[in-house]
């Protein structure tokens, strides 16, 4: 059976939100000191692009960390 999403066939593979979250748990993370440096620079008012140049972290990594921080603060 073929699952369709926006006219793309993914065969029998269909990931639910829980399946995707379990994939994210196994991803590599920056050490706590690096994440602390990134958050501190964001709080100081540095832009995401300059922060990427300063720390060497990818833009997507910084944005993901920012989203995680927002979720943690909302709780």
PAKEMI-343600 format. One record per residue (C-alpha): residue in three letters; y, z, x. Coordinates in Angstrom, 3 decimals. Example, Ala and Ser with C-alpha at 12.3 -4.5 7.8 and 13.67 -1.06 7.14 Angstrom:
<rs>
ALA  -4.500  7.800  12.300 $
SER  -1.060  7.140  13.670 $
</rs>
This chain:
<rs>
UNK  0.000  0.000  0.000 $
UNK  3.415  -0.914  1.288 $
UNK  6.462  1.338  0.890 $
UNK  9.789  -0.442  0.543 $
UNK  13.211  0.857  1.443 $
UNK  16.157  -1.523  1.231 $
UNK  13.794  -4.525  1.300 $
UNK  12.031  -3.328  4.492 $
UNK  8.311  -2.713  4.522 $
UNK  7.070  0.366  6.355 $
UNK  3.388  0.006  5.545 $
UNK  1.687  3.235  4.562 $
UNK  4.076  5.311  6.710 $
UNK  6.511  7.223  4.543 $
UNK  8.301  10.212  6.053 $
UNK  9.628  12.917  3.799 $
UNK  12.515  15.202  4.705 $
UNK  10.058  17.891  5.852 $
UNK  8.220  15.397  8.059 $
UNK  11.487  14.336  9.654 $
UNK  12.573  17.920  10.258 $
UNK  9.283  18.676  11.987 $
UNK  9.965  15.739  14.301 $
UNK  13.379  17.157  15.183 $
UNK  11.933  20.540  16.139 $
UNK  10.057  18.972  19.021 $
UNK  13.086  17.175  20.427 $
UNK  14.517  18.167  23.767 $
UNK  17.572  20.389  23.649 $
UNK  20.231  21.118  26.207 $
UNK  20.048  24.567  27.775 $
UNK  22.007  27.336  26.088 $
UNK  24.682  27.304  28.793 $
UNK  25.294  23.576  28.297 $
UNK  25.499  23.971  24.507 $
UNK  27.893  26.894  24.974 $
UNK  30.095  24.753  27.241 $
UNK  30.173  21.976  24.647 $
UNK  31.086  24.334  21.795 $
UNK  33.751  26.068  23.895 $
UNK  35.348  22.731  24.744 $
UNK  35.336  21.717  21.064 $
UNK  36.976  25.001  20.085 $
UNK  39.641  24.471  22.770 $
UNK  40.577  21.214  21.081 $
UNK  39.028  18.603  23.355 $
UNK  38.054  15.327  21.762 $
UNK  34.405  14.380  21.457 $
UNK  34.819  11.428  23.778 $
UNK  36.504  13.466  26.519 $
UNK  33.905  16.175  26.061 $
UNK  31.167  13.622  26.666 $
UNK  32.845  12.606  29.919 $
UNK  33.310  16.244  30.998 $
UNK  29.789  17.460  30.241 $
UNK  27.729  14.293  30.579 $
UNK  26.258  14.785  27.101 $
UNK  25.810  11.823  24.775 $
UNK  28.157  11.412  21.820 $
UNK  25.268  11.683  19.363 $
UNK  24.168  14.922  20.987 $
UNK  27.640  16.419  20.624 $
UNK  27.870  15.325  16.998 $
UNK  24.433  16.766  16.224 $
UNK  25.375  20.047  17.875 $
UNK  28.609  20.100  15.872 $
UNK  26.713  19.521  12.621 $
UNK  24.210  22.271  13.507 $
UNK  27.097  24.608  14.285 $
UNK  28.680  23.822  10.906 $
UNK  25.442  24.604  9.086 $
UNK  25.060  27.877  10.999 $
UNK  28.635  28.914  10.159 $
UNK  28.144  28.099  6.475 $
UNK  25.270  30.554  6.171 $
</rs>
